[in-house]
Amino acid sequence: PQPVMLLPGFGAHPVRMRRMQHALAAAGHSAHEWGLGFNLGPTPANFAFLLGRVSSLAREHGEPVALVGWSLGGLFAREIARRQPEAVRKVITLGTPFSGDPHANNAWRAYQFVTGHPVDAPPIECDFAAKPPVPTVALWSPKDGVIAPRAACGWPHERDRAVAMRCNHLAFASDPGTIMEVLRQLDHDD
């Protein structure tokens, strides 16, 4: 059992990850929401909040926190782990576009409209393709439909493991196969 924080995808509310949260709790993990409601993109304020939340959870539990991020939530998770590796045990991304061209997805126009900034120029300093100094697992799907599979799979130097799933992008957080794989990856010794 370990502390785990779930980070929802762009435009999603944490309730969309409730099935995964319940499965993690049933397996004995201490599963936490990210604490920000709907994910409407990065801002300096919400990113600072997340850095503080991960540090607080790590202190509260007396051990680093595993981060499970769906889509944009996975980009947050990777950047948090890059900046605070001492507070993060592992990062598991679900259909997260961390590799290659940030326009290699079917949601970038909606993202820019909602956030007010270009998809390739977020308002925080970041390097999403740089592998964080913690174990990283990319769950991706050739049937994603929103994110280009190569962008979510990444290259070997950008992550430790990549596992192909058989779900579409909107199902990542509730798909039984994906949930089982997240549980397997949390139990995997790195």
Disulfide bonds with the S-S distance in Angstrom:
none
